[in-house]
Amino acid sequence: MPDGVPVSRHFVLVTQKGNCVIDWGKNIYQDIYTGEKVELEENEFTYVVKDIELMMLKQYGIINDFDQFTVYVYPMQDLFEP
């Protein structure tokens, strides 16, 4: 199994602005590049990240690896800590 934090692929999204984010639920999103919390506008659409985008993220060292079901991201700050 690859190193990194496993995240189901359907929770890794691309916003209409081109940001790659992880959807942690309850309208909490985390930027995959910076680890910062992202607030999306109510009318902003997203789509599930595509293979070509994941290949680029891996090539640039933003993610560790991916497979058909999972994206392995590097550890980021915990958005749920007080």
C-alpha positions in Angstrom: 0.0 0.0 0.0 1.4 3.5 -0.9 2.4 5.9 1.8 0.0 8.8 2.6 -3.4 9.4 3.9 -6.0 7.3 1.9 -8.9 9.4 0.6 -11.7 7.8 -1.5 -11.5 9.2 -5.0 -15.1 10.5 -5.0 -14.2 12.9 -2.2 -11.3 14.5 -4.2 -12.9 17.3 -6.3 -12.0 20.1 -8.7 -13.8 23.4 -8.3 -14.9 25.6 -11.2 -11.9 27.8 -10.3 -9.6 24.9 -10.9 -8.7 24.2 -7.2 -8.3 20.6 -6.2 -10.0 20.0 -2.8 -10.9 17.2 -0.5 -14.6 17.1 0.6 -14.6 16.2 4.3 -18.4 16.6 4.5 -20.6 19.2 6.2 -19.5 21.8 3.6 -15.8 21.5 4.8 -13.3 21.4 2.0 -9.5 21.4 2.2 -7.2 22.7 -0.6 -4.9 19.8 -1.6 -2.0 22.2 -2.5 -2.0 24.3 0.7 -3.9 22.3 3.3 -6.0 25.3 4.0 -9.8 25.2 4.6 -11.7 26.3 1.5 -15.2 27.8 1.5 -17.2 27.2 -1.7 -20.0 29.4 -2.8 -23.4 27.8 -2.7 -23.7 27.9 -6.5 -20.1 26.8 -7.2 -20.0 23.5 -9.0 -17.4 20.8 -8.6 -16.5 17.5 -10.3 -14.6 14.4 -9.3 -10.9 14.6 -10.2 -9.9 12.9 -13.4 -7.0 10.5 -14.0 -5.1 13.1 -16.0 -5.4 15.6 -13.2 -4.2 13.0 -10.6 -1.3 12.1 -12.8 -0.2 15.8 -12.9 -0.7 16.1 -9.1 1.5 13.0 -8.6 4.1 14.3 -11.0 4.3 17.6 -9.2 4.6 15.9 -5.8 1.2 17.2 -4.5 -0.1 13.7 -3.9 1.8 10.5 -3.2 -0.2 8.1 -5.4 -3.6 7.0 -6.6 -5.4 4.0 -7.8 -8.9 3.2 -9.2 -10.6 3.9 -5.8 -8.2 5.9 -3.6 -6.0 8.9 -3.6 -3.0 8.9 -1.2 -2.4 12.5 0.0 0.4 13.7 2.1 -0.6 14.6 5.7 -2.2 18.0 6.0 -3.3 20.1 8.9 -6.3 18.8 10.9 -9.3 21.1 10.1 -11.3 19.5 13.0 -8.9 20.5 15.8 -10.2 23.4 17.9 
